[in-house]
Amino acid sequence: MNDVVLPQRLREGDRVAVVAPSGRVDGGRLAAGVEYIRSWGLDVDVMPSVLAGHERFKYLAADDKARAEDLRNAWLDARYAAVLCARGGYGVQRMLEYVDFDELVAVPKWFVGFSDITALHEPLNARGLVTMHGPMAAAVEQLADDTGRERLRALLFEPETVTDLLRGARTVVDGVAEGLLRGGNLAMLASSVGTPTYAPPAGVVVLEEVNEEAYQADRLLTQLLRAGWFDQVTGLVIGDFSDGGEGLDDTIRERLEPLGVPMVEGAAIGHEPLNLAVPLGLPVRLDATAGTLTPGGLAGT
């Protein structure tokens, strides 16, 4: 297992960069979200390809190489203390071949995003870097939520103040589990199987999803089960599975309860307006009986 690499906490006056590794970004939503981030005392620069658009595919923020170049340039620029994603959508998988993850991890800094951004979290976490699964710069409704916005700010600026990462979690399987927190978006994790960035977890896993019917979630979970992805998982945190239709919760329980590891569901993590940020790659302790997830090692950043 790689040693845990924890980025330095942010401070007022720091400069951060916004990148768009994924889908097309709405300029108005981005501008509104950036104002929330600036209210923390941060200077915010938007990288060149964020609003460029793709000439052929309207669902992409920009050309694959341009998006990858923005990510690299922002990450390796010493002026920036963090790299924040504008939004998810689709597109990260197309640019992964242009990203040197060893190069990025050698310059640790906070990286924030979720959903499609899971495809970047996975290889970064596998190399030991702690990253932030949480609201993105153009997610206006999530940044407008006081609780979710304050959680993200606290983890970035005052991590020692966050002692429980969960809210609203319900016990499915009793017990306590420890390990590094990994995971993210279910579809992205399943899509990674068999690729060069595939990195099955060992520890506690968080899962979230949106717009997947029960049978689709079943297929994705079954793919991961058959691939042995859960073999070293010690605990499960099921976040929001938004807009999934009837029977989705029961499907998730039927697929995952037989693993016999401590498990909670209903955690406020995912695509709802309240999306509580969590640090992926960090050691955590899940008490599924109490419905708590305690982070370890944040106070020293």
Summary of the structure (lengths in Angstrom):
residues: 301
radius of gyration: 17.8
end to end distance: 20.7
largest distance: 51.6
contacts: 1114
relative contact order: 0.16
helix: 33%
strand: 24%
